[in-house]
Structures are given as C-alpha cells and as structure tokens.
Amino acid sequence: MIDSSYRIGASDIHIDPRKDTILIRFRVDGVLERYREIPAVMLPELVARVK
C-alpha cells in the first residue's frame, strides 16, 4: 500500500473503517482516489503492519 501510494505520487493515505469493509484511498493532486476495499476483519492486521 505504501509502495503503491509512493509510485503514483500520493500525498496522503486515508484508511476509512466502515461496517463491513475498510476503504483505502490515496490523495493524488488534491483528489481522493479509491485504491482498494478490504474486509473489516483485516483491520487489526492492517494497523499492525502500518505501525
């Protein structure tokens, strides 16, 4: 995720937990673009990786 955001020149990574999914978006040129949506059960693993 971090490598992908770097390659496309994203300035921010937004991780938005929702009821059943986690929406991951990158800010590119001031616009939030959807990167990927993953199951909400993966949130603890995602947080551990980002830390």
mmCIF entry with sequence, helices, sheets and N, C-alpha, C, O atoms, coordinates in Angstrom:
data_MODEL
# 
_entry.id   MODEL 
# 
_entity.id                         1 
_entity.type                       polymer 
_entity.pdbx_number_of_molecules   1 
# 
_entity_poly.entity_id                      1 
_entity_poly.type                           'polypeptide(L)' 
_entity_poly.nstd_linkage                   no 
_entity_poly.nstd_monomer                   no 
_entity_poly.pdbx_seq_one_letter_code       MIDSSYRIGASDIHIDPRKDTILIRFRVDGVLERYREIPAVMLPELVARVK 
_entity_poly.pdbx_seq_one_letter_code_can   MIDSSYRIGASDIHIDPRKDTILIRFRVDGVLERYREIPAVMLPELVARVK 
_entity_poly.pdbx_strand_id                 A 
# 
loop_
_entity_poly_seq.entity_id 
_entity_poly_seq.num 
_entity_poly_seq.mon_id 
_entity_poly_seq.hetero 
1 1  MET n 
1 2  ILE n 
1 3  ASP n 
1 4  SER n 
1 5  SER n 
1 6  TYR n 
1 7  ARG n 
1 8  ILE n 
1 9  GLY n 
1 10 ALA n 
1 11 SER n 
1 12 ASP n 
1 13 ILE n 
1 14 HIS n 
1 15 ILE n 
1 16 ASP n 
1 17 PRO n 
1 18 ARG n 
1 19 LYS n 
1 20 ASP n 
1 21 THR n 
1 22 ILE n 
1 23 LEU n 
1 24 ILE n 
1 25 ARG n 
1 26 PHE n 
1 27 ARG n 
1 28 VAL n 
1 29 ASP n 
1 30 GLY n 
1 31 VAL n 
1 32 LEU n 
1 33 GLU n 
1 34 ARG n 
1 35 TYR n 
1 36 ARG n 
1 37 GLU n 
1 38 ILE n 
1 39 PRO n 
1 40 ALA n 
1 41 VAL n 
1 42 MET n 
1 43 LEU n 
1 44 PRO n 
1 45 GLU n 
1 46 LEU n 
1 47 VAL n 
1 48 ALA n 
1 49 ARG n 
1 50 VAL n 
1 51 LYS n 
# 
_struct_asym.id          A 
_struct_asym.entity_id   1 
# 
loop_
_struct_conf.conf_type_id 
_struct_conf.id 
_struct_conf.pdbx_PDB_helix_id 
_struct_conf.beg_label_comp_id 
_struct_conf.beg_label_asym_id 
_struct_conf.beg_label_seq_id 
_struct_conf.pdbx_beg_PDB_ins_code 
_struct_conf.end_label_comp_id 
_struct_conf.end_label_asym_id 
_struct_conf.end_label_seq_id 
_struct_conf.pdbx_end_PDB_ins_code 
_struct_conf.beg_auth_comp_id 
_struct_conf.beg_auth_asym_id 
_struct_conf.beg_auth_seq_id 
_struct_conf.end_auth_comp_id 
_struct_conf.end_auth_asym_id 
_struct_conf.end_auth_seq_id 
_struct_conf.pdbx_PDB_helix_class 
_struct_conf.details 
_struct_conf.pdbx_PDB_helix_length 
HELX_P HELX_P1 AA1 ILE A 2  ? ARG A 7  ? ILE A 2  ARG A 7  1 ? 6 
HELX_P HELX_P2 AA2 ALA A 40 ? MET A 42 ? ALA A 40 MET A 42 5 ? 3 
HELX_P HELX_P3 AA3 LEU A 43 ? VAL A 50 ? LEU A 43 VAL A 50 1 ? 8 
# 
_struct_conf_type.id          HELX_P 
_struct_conf_type.criteria    ? 
_struct_conf_type.reference   ? 
# 
_struct_sheet.id               AA1 
_struct_sheet.type             ? 
_struct_sheet.number_strands   3 
_struct_sheet.details          ? 
# 
loop_
_struct_sheet_order.sheet_id 
_struct_sheet_order.range_id_1 
_struct_sheet_order.range_id_2 
_struct_sheet_order.offset 
_struct_sheet_order.sense 
AA1 1 2 ? anti-parallel 
AA1 2 3 ? anti-parallel 
# 
loop_
_struct_sheet_range.sheet_id 
_struct_sheet_range.id 
_struct_sheet_range.beg_label_comp_id 
_struct_sheet_range.beg_label_asym_id 
_struct_sheet_range.beg_label_seq_id 
_struct_sheet_range.pdbx_beg_PDB_ins_code 
_struct_sheet_range.end_label_comp_id 
_struct_sheet_range.end_label_asym_id 
_struct_sheet_range.end_label_seq_id 
_struct_sheet_range.pdbx_end_PDB_ins_code 
_struct_sheet_range.beg_auth_comp_id 
_struct_sheet_range.beg_auth_asym_id 
_struct_sheet_range.beg_auth_seq_id 
_struct_sheet_range.end_auth_comp_id 
_struct_sheet_range.end_auth_asym_id 
_struct_sheet_range.end_auth_seq_id 
AA1 1 ASP A 12 ? PRO A 17 ? ASP A 12 PRO A 17 
AA1 2 THR A 21 ? VAL A 28 ? THR A 21 VAL A 28 
AA1 3 VAL A 31 ? PRO A 39 ? VAL A 31 PRO A 39 
# 
loop_
_atom_site.group_PDB 
_atom_site.id 
_atom_site.type_symbol 
_atom_site.label_atom_id 
_atom_site.label_alt_id 
_atom_site.label_comp_id 
_atom_site.label_asym_id 
_atom_site.label_entity_id 
_atom_site.label_seq_id 
_atom_site.pdbx_PDB_ins_code 
_atom_site.Cartn_x 
_atom_site.Cartn_y 
_atom_site.Cartn_z 
_atom_site.occupancy 
_atom_site.B_iso_or_equiv 
_atom_site.pdbx_formal_charge 
_atom_site.auth_seq_id 
_atom_site.auth_comp_id 
_atom_site.auth_asym_id 
_atom_site.auth_atom_id 
_atom_site.pdbx_PDB_model_num 
ATOM 1   N N  . MET A 1 1  ? 0.831   -1.183 0.000  1.00 0.00 ? 1  MET A N  1 
ATOM 2   C CA . MET A 1 1  ? 0.000   0.000  0.000  1.00 0.00 ? 1  MET A CA 1 
ATOM 3   C C  . MET A 1 1  ? 0.878   1.250  0.000  1.00 0.00 ? 1  MET A C  1 
ATOM 4   O O  . MET A 1 1  ? 0.656   2.164  -0.794 1.00 0.00 ? 1  MET A O  1 
ATOM 5   N N  . ILE A 1 2  ? 1.866   1.292  0.881  1.00 0.00 ? 2  ILE A N  1 
ATOM 6   C CA . ILE A 1 2  ? 2.731   2.466  0.950  1.00 0.00 ? 2  ILE A CA 1 
ATOM 7   C C  . ILE A 1 2  ? 3.552   2.583  -0.329 1.00 0.00 ? 2  ILE A C  1 
ATOM 8   O O  . ILE A 1 2  ? 3.729   3.680  -0.859 1.00 0.00 ? 2  ILE A O  1 
ATOM 9   N N  . ASP A 1 3  ? 4.047   1.462  -0.820 1.00 0.00 ? 3  ASP A N  1 
ATOM 10  C CA . ASP A 1 3  ? 4.804   1.469  -2.070 1.00 0.00 ? 3  ASP A CA 1 
ATOM 11  C C  . ASP A 1 3  ? 3.930   1.947  -3.229 1.00 0.00 ? 3  ASP A C  1 
ATOM 12  O O  . ASP A 1 3  ? 4.375   2.742  -4.058 1.00 0.00 ? 3  ASP A O  1 
ATOM 13  N N  . SER A 1 4  ? 2.699   1.469  -3.288 1.00 0.00 ? 4  SER A N  1 
ATOM 14  C CA . SER A 1 4  ? 1.776   1.886  -4.354 1.00 0.00 ? 4  SER A CA 1 
ATOM 15  C C  . SER A 1 4  ? 1.495   3.378  -4.291 1.00 0.00 ? 4  SER A C  1 
ATOM 16  O O  . SER A 1 4  ? 1.467   4.053  -5.320 1.00 0.00 ? 4  SER A O  1 
ATOM 17  N N  . SER A 1 5  ? 1.286   3.891  -3.085 1.00 0.00 ? 5  SER A N  1 
ATOM 18  C CA . SER A 1 5  ? 1.000   5.323  -2.953 1.00 0.00 ? 5  SER A CA 1 
ATOM 19  C C  . SER A 1 5  ? 2.208   6.156  -3.377 1.00 0.00 ? 5  SER A C  1 
ATOM 20  O O  . SER A 1 5  ? 2.051   7.216  -3.984 1.00 0.00 ? 5  SER A O  1 
ATOM 21  N N  . TYR A 1 6  ? 3.395   5.685  -3.063 1.00 0.00 ? 6  TYR A N  1 
ATOM 22  C CA . TYR A 1 6  ? 4.616   6.397  -3.457 1.00 0.00 ? 6  TYR A CA 1 
ATOM 23  C C  . TYR A 1 6  ? 4.762   6.417  -4.978 1.00 0.00 ? 6  TYR A C  1 
ATOM 24  O O  . TYR A 1 6  ? 5.078   7.453  -5.564 1.00 0.00 ? 6  TYR A O  1 
ATOM 25  N N  . ARG A 1 7  ? 4.530   5.263  -5.613 1.00 0.00 ? 7  ARG A N  1 
ATOM 26  C CA . ARG A 1 7  ? 4.691   5.164  -7.064 1.00 0.00 ? 7  ARG A CA 1 
ATOM 27  C C  . ARG A 1 7  ? 3.757   6.085  -7.834 1.00 0.00 ? 7  ARG A C  1 
ATOM 28  O O  . ARG A 1 7  ? 4.125   6.592  -8.894 1.00 0.00 ? 7  ARG A O  1 
ATOM 29  N N  . ILE A 1 8  ? 2.537   6.310  -7.308 1.00 0.00 ? 8  ILE A N  1 
ATOM 30  C CA . ILE A 1 8  ? 1.611   7.183  -8.041 1.00 0.00 ? 8  ILE A CA 1 
ATOM 31  C C  . ILE A 1 8  ? 1.672   8.633  -7.566 1.00 0.00 ? 8  ILE A C  1 
ATOM 32  O O  . ILE A 1 8  ? 0.937   9.485  -8.065 1.00 0.00 ? 8  ILE A O  1 
ATOM 33  N N  . GLY A 1 9  ? 2.542   8.907  -6.610 1.00 0.00 ? 9  GLY A N  1 
ATOM 34  C CA . GLY A 1 9  ? 2.724   10.285 -6.156 1.00 0.00 ? 9  GLY A CA 1 
ATOM 35  C C  . GLY A 1 9  ? 1.661   10.780 -5.201 1.00 0.00 ? 9  GLY A C  1 
ATOM 36  O O  . GLY A 1 9  ? 1.351   11.971 -5.185 1.00 0.00 ? 9  GLY A O  1 
ATOM 37  N N  . ALA A 1 10 ? 1.093   9.886  -4.401 1.00 0.00 ? 10 ALA A N  1 
ATOM 38  C CA . ALA A 1 10 ? 0.056   10.280 -3.437 1.00 0.00 ? 10 ALA A CA 1 
ATOM 39  C C  . ALA A 1 10 ? 0.678   11.063 -2.283 1.00 0.00 ? 10 ALA A C  1 
ATOM 40  O O  . ALA A 1 10 ? 1.777   10.756 -1.822 1.00 0.00 ? 10 ALA A O  1 
ATOM 41  N N  . SER A 1 11 ? -0.044  12.072 -1.832 1.00 0.00 ? 11 SER A N  1 
ATOM 42  C CA . SER A 1 11 ? 0.435   12.857 -0.692 1.00 0.00 ? 11 SER A CA 1 
ATOM 43  C C  . SER A 1 11 ? -0.118  12.327 0.628  1.00 0.00 ? 11 SER A C  1 
ATOM 44  O O  . SER A 1 11 ? 0.474   12.561 1.681  1.00 0.00 ? 11 SER A O  1 
ATOM 45  N N  . ASP A 1 12 ? -1.244  11.616 0.585  1.00 0.00 ? 12 ASP A N  1 
ATOM 46  C CA . ASP A 1 12 ? -1.895  11.089 1.789  1.00 0.00 ? 12 ASP A CA 1 
ATOM 47  C C  . ASP A 1 12 ? -2.435  9.692  1.510  1.00 0.00 ? 12 ASP A C  1 
ATOM 48  O O  . ASP A 1 12 ? -2.740  9.334  0.372  1.00 0.00 ? 12 ASP A O  1 
ATOM 49  N N  . ILE A 1 13 ? -2.542  8.911  2.590  1.00 0.00 ? 13 ILE A N  1 
ATOM 50  C CA . ILE A 1 13 ? -3.243  7.629  2.558  1.00 0.00 ? 13 ILE A CA 1 
ATOM 51  C C  . ILE A 1 13 ? -4.371  7.734  3.566  1.00 0.00 ? 13 ILE A C  1 
ATOM 52  O O  . ILE A 1 13 ? -4.131  8.038  4.735  1.00 0.00 ? 13 ILE A O  1 
ATOM 53  N N  . HIS A 1 14 ? -5.598  7.487  3.132  1.00 0.00 ? 14 HIS A N  1 
ATOM 54  C CA . HIS A 1 14 ? -6.764  7.534  4.014  1.00 0.00 ? 14 HIS A CA 1 
ATOM 55  C C  . HIS A 1 14 ? -7.262  6.112  4.218  1.00 0.00 ? 14 HIS A C  1 
ATOM 56  O O  . HIS A 1 14 ? -7.537  5.398  3.254  1.00 0.00 ? 14 HIS A O  1 
ATOM 57  N N  . ILE A 1 15 ? -7.378  5.702  5.480  1.00 0.00 ? 15 ILE A N  1 
ATOM 58  C CA . ILE A 1 15 ? -7.902  4.385  5.837  1.00 0.00 ? 15 ILE A CA 1 
ATOM 59  C C  . ILE A 1 15 ? -9.213  4.626  6.564  1.00 0.00 ? 15 ILE A C  1 
ATOM 60  O O  . ILE A 1 15 ? -9.227  5.152  7.677  1.00 0.00 ? 15 ILE A O  1 
ATOM 61  N N  . ASP A 1 16 ? -10.307 4.244  5.937  1.00 0.00 ? 16 ASP A N  1 
ATOM 62  C CA . ASP A 1 16 ? -11.648 4.557  6.424  1.00 0.00 ? 16 ASP A CA 1 
ATOM 63  C C  . ASP A 1 16 ? -12.388 3.275  6.805  1.00 0.00 ? 16 ASP A C  1 
ATOM 64  O O  . ASP A 1 16 ? -12.987 2.635  5.942  1.00 0.00 ? 16 ASP A O  1 
ATOM 65  N N  . PRO A 1 17 ? -12.356 2.886  8.101  1.00 0.00 ? 17 PRO A N  1 
ATOM 66  C CA . PRO A 1 17 ? -13.097 1.696  8.526  1.00 0.00 ? 17 PRO A CA 1 
ATOM 67  C C  . PRO A 1 17 ? -14.606 1.928  8.398  1.00 0.00 ? 17 PRO A C  1 
ATOM 68  O O  . PRO A 1 17 ? -15.128 2.959  8.822  1.00 0.00 ? 17 PRO A O  1 
ATOM 69  N N  . ARG A 1 18 ? -15.275 0.973  7.821  1.00 0.00 ? 18 ARG A N  1 
ATOM 70  C CA . ARG A 1 18 ? -16.732 1.012  7.687  1.00 0.00 ? 18 ARG A CA 1 
ATOM 71  C C  . ARG A 1 18 ? -17.303 -0.221 8.364  1.00 0.00 ? 18 ARG A C  1 
ATOM 72  O O  . ARG A 1 18 ? -16.572 -0.989 8.988  1.00 0.00 ? 18 ARG A O  1 
ATOM 73  N N  . LYS A 1 19 ? -18.602 -0.409 8.242  1.00 0.00 ? 19 LYS A N  1 
ATOM 74  C CA . LYS A 1 19 ? -19.247 -1.521 8.947  1.00 0.00 ? 19 LYS A CA 1 
ATOM 75  C C  . LYS A 1 19 ? -18.648 -2.882 8.566  1.00 0.00 ? 19 LYS A C  1 
ATOM 76  O O  . LYS A 1 19 ? -18.252 -3.651 9.442  1.00 0.00 ? 19 LYS A O  1 
ATOM 77  N N  . ASP A 1 20 ? -18.583 -3.175 7.288  1.00 0.00 ? 20 ASP A N  1 
ATOM 78  C CA . ASP A 1 20 ? -18.124 -4.487 6.831  1.00 0.00 ? 20 ASP A CA 1 
ATOM 79  C C  . ASP A 1 20 ? -16.807 -4.456 6.062  1.00 0.00 ? 20 ASP A C  1 
ATOM 80  O O  . ASP A 1 20 ? -16.228 -5.502 5.771  1.00 0.00 ? 20 ASP A O  1 
ATOM 81  N N  . THR A 1 21 ? -16.340 -3.261 5.737  1.00 0.00 ? 21 THR A N  1 
ATOM 82  C CA . THR A 1 21 ? -15.129 -3.143 4.931  1.00 0.00 ? 21 THR A CA 1 
ATOM 83  C C  . THR A 1 21 ? -14.245 -2.001 5.437  1.00 0.00 ? 21 THR A C  1 
ATOM 84  O O  . THR A 1 21 ? -14.640 -1.207 6.291  1.00 0.00 ? 21 THR A O  1 
ATOM 85  N N  . ILE A 1 22 ? -13.060 -1.953 4.887  1.00 0.00 ? 22 ILE A N  1 
ATOM 86  C CA . ILE A 1 22 ? -12.141 -0.843 5.124  1.00 0.00 ? 22 ILE A CA 1 
ATOM 87  C C  . ILE A 1 22 ? -11.843 -0.244 3.755  1.00 0.00 ? 22 ILE A C  1 
ATOM 88  O O  . ILE A 1 22 ? -11.346 -0.937 2.867  1.00 0.00 ? 22 ILE A O  1 
ATOM 89  N N  . LEU A 1 23 ? -12.140 1.018  3.585  1.00 0.00 ? 23 LEU A N  1 
ATOM 90  C CA . LEU A 1 23 ? -11.892 1.704  2.324  1.00 0.00 ? 23 LEU A CA 1 
ATOM 91  C C  . LEU A 1 23 ? -10.543 2.400  2.414  1.00 0.00 ? 23 LEU A C  1 
ATOM 92  O O  . LEU A 1 23 ? -10.299 3.186  3.330  1.00 0.00 ? 23 LEU A O  1 
ATOM 93  N N  . ILE A 1 24 ? -9.676  2.110  1.466  1.00 0.00 ? 24 ILE A N  1 
ATOM 94  C CA . ILE A 1 24 ? -8.355  2.732  1.422  1.00 0.00 ? 24 ILE A CA 1 
ATOM 95  C C  . ILE A 1 24 ? -8.312  3.637  0.198  1.00 0.00 ? 24 ILE A C  1 
ATOM 96  O O  . ILE A 1 24 ? -8.584  3.215  -0.926 1.00 0.00 ? 24 ILE A O  1 
ATOM 97  N N  . ARG A 1 25 ? -7.959  4.902  0.452  1.00 0.00 ? 25 ARG A N  1 
ATOM 98  C CA . ARG A 1 25 ? -7.904  5.884  -0.635 1.00 0.00 ? 25 ARG A CA 1 
ATOM 99  C C  . ARG A 1 25 ? -6.588  6.644  -0.573 1.00 0.00 ? 25 ARG A C  1 
ATOM 100 O O  . ARG A 1 25 ? -5.999  6.808  0.495  1.00 0.00 ? 25 ARG A O  1 
ATOM 101 N N  . PHE A 1 26 ? -6.138  7.104  -1.731 1.00 0.00 ? 26 PHE A N  1 
ATOM 102 C CA . PHE A 1 26 ? -4.938  7.928  -1.836 1.00 0.00 ? 26 PHE A CA 1 
ATOM 103 C C  . PHE A 1 26 ? -5.342  9.314  -2.299 1.00 0.00 ? 26 PHE A C  1 
ATOM 104 O O  . PHE A 1 26 ? -6.253  9.462  -3.115 1.00 0.00 ? 26 PHE A O  1 
ATOM 105 N N  . ARG A 1 27 ? -4.665  10.333 -1.778 1.00 0.00 ? 27 ARG A N  1 
ATOM 106 C CA . ARG A 1 27 ? -4.869  11.693 -2.281 1.00 0.00 ? 27 ARG A CA 1 
ATOM 107 C C  . ARG A 1 27 ? -3.783  11.958 -3.326 1.00 0.00 ? 27 ARG A C  1 
ATOM 108 O O  . ARG A 1 27 ? -2.590  11.967 -3.021 1.00 0.00 ? 27 ARG A O  1 
ATOM 109 N N  . VAL A 1 28 ? -4.228  12.173 -4.561 1.00 0.00 ? 28 VAL A N  1 
ATOM 110 C CA . VAL A 1 28 ? -3.319  12.445 -5.671 1.00 0.00 ? 28 VAL A CA 1 
ATOM 111 C C  . VAL A 1 28 ? -3.752  13.754 -6.316 1.00 0.00 ? 28 VAL A C  1 
ATOM 112 O O  . VAL A 1 28 ? -4.890  13.886 -6.767 1.00 0.00 ? 28 VAL A O  1 
ATOM 113 N N  . ASP A 1 29 ? -2.846  14.712 -6.358 1.00 0.00 ? 29 ASP A N  1 
ATOM 114 C CA . ASP A 1 29 ? -3.146  16.035 -6.924 1.00 0.00 ? 29 ASP A CA 1 
ATOM 115 C C  . ASP A 1 29 ? -4.376  16.656 -6.280 1.00 0.00 ? 29 ASP A C  1 
ATOM 116 O O  . ASP A 1 29 ? -5.186  17.284 -6.962 1.00 0.00 ? 29 ASP A O  1 
ATOM 117 N N  . GLY A 1 30 ? -4.521  16.484 -4.968 1.00 0.00 ? 30 GLY A N  1 
ATOM 118 C CA . GLY A 1 30 ? -5.616  17.091 -4.222 1.00 0.00 ? 30 GLY A CA 1 
ATOM 119 C C  . GLY A 1 30 ? -6.938  16.353 -4.294 1.00 0.00 ? 30 GLY A C  1 
ATOM 120 O O  . GLY A 1 30 ? -7.928  16.807 -3.721 1.00 0.00 ? 30 GLY A O  1 
ATOM 121 N N  . VAL A 1 31 ? -6.975  15.221 -4.990 1.00 0.00 ? 31 VAL A N  1 
ATOM 122 C CA . VAL A 1 31 ? -8.217  14.465 -5.167 1.00 0.00 ? 31 VAL A CA 1 
ATOM 123 C C  . VAL A 1 31 ? -8.068  13.089 -4.517 1.00 0.00 ? 31 VAL A C  1 
ATOM 124 O O  . VAL A 1 31 ? -7.080  12.391 -4.745 1.00 0.00 ? 31 VAL A O  1 
ATOM 125 N N  . LEU A 1 32 ? -9.066  12.703 -3.701 1.00 0.00 ? 32 LEU A N  1 
ATOM 126 C CA . LEU A 1 32 ? -9.057  11.363 -3.104 1.00 0.00 ? 32 LEU A CA 1 
ATOM 127 C C  . LEU A 1 32 ? -9.470  10.340 -4.154 1.00 0.00 ? 32 LEU A C  1 
ATOM 128 O O  . LEU A 1 32 ? -10.540 10.442 -4.753 1.00 0.00 ? 32 LEU A O  1 
ATOM 129 N N  . GLU A 1 33 ? -8.605  9.352  -4.367 1.00 0.00 ? 33 GLU A N  1 
ATOM 130 C CA . GLU A 1 33 ? -8.885  8.295  -5.335 1.00 0.00 ? 33 GLU A CA 1 
ATOM 131 C C  . GLU A 1 33 ? -8.945  6.961  -4.608 1.00 0.00 ? 33 GLU A C  1 
ATOM 132 O O  . GLU A 1 33 ? -8.101  6.660  -3.764 1.00 0.00 ? 33 GLU A O  1 
ATOM 133 N N  . ARG A 1 34 ? -9.947  6.172  -4.946 1.00 0.00 ? 34 ARG A N  1 
ATOM 134 C CA . ARG A 1 34 ? -10.119 4.860  -4.319 1.00 0.00 ? 34 ARG A CA 1 
ATOM 135 C C  . ARG A 1 34 ? -8.983  3.943  -4.749 1.00 0.00 ? 34 ARG A C  1 
ATOM 136 O O  . ARG A 1 34 ? -8.697  3.803  -5.938 1.00 0.00 ? 34 ARG A O  1 
ATOM 137 N N  . TYR A 1 35 ? -8.343  3.325  -3.772 1.00 0.00 ? 35 TYR A N  1 
ATOM 138 C CA . TYR A 1 35 ? -7.269  2.375  -4.060 1.00 0.00 ? 35 TYR A CA 1 
ATOM 139 C C  . TYR A 1 35 ? -7.792  0.951  -3.954 1.00 0.00 ? 35 TYR A C  1 
ATOM 140 O O  . TYR A 1 35 ? -7.636  0.149  -4.875 1.00 0.00 ? 35 TYR A O  1 
ATOM 141 N N  . ARG A 1 36 ? -8.421  0.643  -2.810 1.00 0.00 ? 36 ARG A N  1 
ATOM 142 C CA . ARG A 1 36 ? -8.858  -0.727 -2.584 1.00 0.00 ? 36 ARG A CA 1 
ATOM 143 C C  . ARG A 1 36 ? -9.829  -0.773 -1.415 1.00 0.00 ? 36 ARG A C  1 
ATOM 144 O O  . ARG A 1 36 ? -9.819  0.102  -0.549 1.00 0.00 ? 36 ARG A O  1 
ATOM 145 N N  . GLU A 1 37 ? -10.660 -1.792 -1.401 1.00 0.00 ? 37 GLU A N  1 
ATOM 146 C CA . GLU A 1 37 ? -11.572 -2.044 -0.289 1.00 0.00 ? 37 GLU A CA 1 
ATOM 147 C C  . GLU A 1 37 ? -11.289 -3.459 0.197  1.00 0.00 ? 37 GLU A C  1 
ATOM 148 O O  . GLU A 1 37 ? -11.250 -4.400 -0.596 1.00 0.00 ? 37 GLU A O  1 
ATOM 149 N N  . ILE A 1 38 ? -11.091 -3.604 1.513  1.00 0.00 ? 38 ILE A N  1 
ATOM 150 C CA . ILE A 1 38 ? -10.768 -4.911 2.075  1.00 0.00 ? 38 ILE A CA 1 
ATOM 151 C C  . ILE A 1 38 ? -11.757 -5.239 3.198  1.00 0.00 ? 38 ILE A C  1 
ATOM 152 O O  . ILE A 1 38 ? -12.401 -4.335 3.730  1.00 0.00 ? 38 ILE A O  1 
ATOM 153 N N  . PRO A 1 39 ? -11.887 -6.520 3.566  1.00 0.00 ? 39 PRO A N  1 
ATOM 154 C CA . PRO A 1 39 ? -12.818 -6.902 4.636  1.00 0.00 ? 39 PRO A CA 1 
ATOM 155 C C  . PRO A 1 39 ? -12.433 -6.262 5.972  1.00 0.00 ? 39 PRO A C  1 
ATOM 156 O O  . PRO A 1 39 ? -11.250 -6.140 6.290  1.00 0.00 ? 39 PRO A O  1 
ATOM 157 N N  . ALA A 1 40 ? -13.426 -5.862 6.738  1.00 0.00 ? 40 ALA A N  1 
ATOM 158 C CA . ALA A 1 40 ? -13.207 -5.191 8.026  1.00 0.00 ? 40 ALA A CA 1 
ATOM 159 C C  . ALA A 1 40 ? -12.448 -6.066 9.021  1.00 0.00 ? 40 ALA A C  1 
ATOM 160 O O  . ALA A 1 40 ? -11.773 -5.543 9.907  1.00 0.00 ? 40 ALA A O  1 
ATOM 161 N N  . VAL A 1 41 ? -12.545 -7.371 8.891  1.00 0.00 ? 41 VAL A N  1 
ATOM 162 C CA . VAL A 1 41 ? -11.837 -8.261 9.822  1.00 0.00 ? 41 VAL A CA 1 
ATOM 163 C C  . VAL A 1 41 ? -10.321 -8.130 9.691  1.00 0.00 ? 41 VAL A C  1 
ATOM 164 O O  . VAL A 1 41 ? -9.586  -8.599 10.561 1.00 0.00 ? 41 VAL A O  1 
ATOM 165 N N  . MET A 1 42 ? -9.848  -7.505 8.627  1.00 0.00 ? 42 MET A N  1 
ATOM 166 C CA . MET A 1 42 ? -8.413  -7.332 8.415  1.00 0.00 ? 42 MET A CA 1 
ATOM 167 C C  . MET A 1 42 ? -7.857  -6.069 9.078  1.00 0.00 ? 42 MET A C  1 
ATOM 168 O O  . MET A 1 42 ? -6.661  -5.796 8.973  1.00 0.00 ? 42 MET A O  1 
ATOM 169 N N  . LEU A 1 43 ? -8.709  -5.297 9.759  1.00 0.00 ? 43 LEU A N  1 
ATOM 170 C CA . LEU A 1 43 ? -8.258  -4.045 10.368 1.00 0.00 ? 43 LEU A CA 1 
ATOM 171 C C  . LEU A 1 43 ? -7.109  -4.241 11.362 1.00 0.00 ? 43 LEU A C  1 
ATOM 172 O O  . LEU A 1 43 ? -6.120  -3.513 11.274 1.00 0.00 ? 43 LEU A O  1 
ATOM 173 N N  . PRO A 1 44 ? -7.194  -5.194 12.307 1.00 0.00 ? 44 PRO A N  1 
ATOM 174 C CA . PRO A 1 44 ? -6.072  -5.354 13.246 1.00 0.00 ? 44 PRO A CA 1 
ATOM 175 C C  . PRO A 1 44 ? -4.744  -5.658 12.537 1.00 0.00 ? 44 PRO A C  1 
ATOM 176 O O  . PRO A 1 44 ? -3.699  -5.136 12.925 1.00 0.00 ? 44 PRO A O  1 
ATOM 177 N N  . GLU A 1 45 ? -4.787  -6.488 11.515 1.00 0.00 ? 45 GLU A N  1 
ATOM 178 C CA . GLU A 1 45 ? -3.573  -6.815 10.763 1.00 0.00 ? 45 GLU A CA 1 
ATOM 179 C C  . GLU A 1 45 ? -3.048  -5.589 10.016 1.00 0.00 ? 45 GLU A C  1 
ATOM 180 O O  . GLU A 1 45 ? -1.839  -5.358 9.972  1.00 0.00 ? 45 GLU A O  1 
ATOM 181 N N  . LEU A 1 46 ? -3.945  -4.812 9.435  1.00 0.00 ? 46 LEU A N  1 
ATOM 182 C CA . LEU A 1 46 ? -3.552  -3.595 8.721  1.00 0.00 ? 46 LEU A CA 1 
ATOM 183 C C  . LEU A 1 46 ? -2.894  -2.600 9.669  1.00 0.00 ? 46 LEU A C  1 
ATOM 184 O O  . LEU A 1 46 ? -1.854  -2.026 9.346  1.00 0.00 ? 46 LEU A O  1 
ATOM 185 N N  . VAL A 1 47 ? -3.490  -2.396 10.824 1.00 0.00 ? 47 VAL A N  1 
ATOM 186 C CA . VAL A 1 47 ? -2.935  -1.464 11.812 1.00 0.00 ? 47 VAL A CA 1 
ATOM 187 C C  . VAL A 1 47 ? -1.555  -1.942 12.273 1.00 0.00 ? 47 VAL A C  1 
ATOM 188 O O  . VAL A 1 47 ? -0.634  -1.137 12.410 1.00 0.00 ? 47 VAL A O  1 
ATOM 189 N N  . ALA A 1 48 ? -1.411  -3.236 12.509 1.00 0.00 ? 48 ALA A N  1 
ATOM 190 C CA . ALA A 1 48 ? -0.124  -3.778 12.942 1.00 0.00 ? 48 ALA A CA 1 
ATOM 191 C C  . ALA A 1 48 ? 0.949   -3.567 11.876 1.00 0.00 ? 48 ALA A C  1 
ATOM 192 O O  . ALA A 1 48 ? 2.099   -3.275 12.205 1.00 0.00 ? 48 ALA A O  1 
ATOM 193 N N  . ARG A 1 49 ? 0.587   -3.711 10.623 1.00 0.00 ? 49 ARG A N  1 
ATOM 194 C CA . ARG A 1 49 ? 1.550   -3.526 9.527  1.00 0.00 ? 49 ARG A CA 1 
ATOM 195 C C  . ARG A 1 49 ? 1.959   -2.068 9.384  1.00 0.00 ? 49 ARG A C  1 
ATOM 196 O O  . ARG A 1 49 ? 3.129   -1.768 9.144  1.00 0.00 ? 49 ARG A O  1 
ATOM 197 N N  . VAL A 1 50 ? 1.004   -1.170 9.528  1.00 0.00 ? 50 VAL A N  1 
ATOM 198 C CA . VAL A 1 50 ? 1.287   0.256  9.358  1.00 0.00 ? 50 VAL A CA 1 
ATOM 199 C C  . VAL A 1 50 ? 2.144   0.780  10.504 1.00 0.00 ? 50 VAL A C  1 
ATOM 200 O O  . VAL A 1 50 ? 3.006   1.635  10.301 1.00 0.00 ? 50 VAL A O  1 
ATOM 201 N N  . LYS A 1 51 ? 1.905   0.266  11.710 1.00 0.00 ? 51 LYS A N  1 
ATOM 202 C CA . LYS A 1 51 ? 2.694   0.709  12.872 1.00 0.00 ? 51 LYS A CA 1 
ATOM 203 C C  . LYS A 1 51 ? 4.132   0.366  12.649 1.00 0.00 ? 51 LYS A C  1 
ATOM 204 O O  . LYS A 1 51 ? 4.973   0.649  13.502 1.00 0.00 ? 51 LYS A O  1 
# 
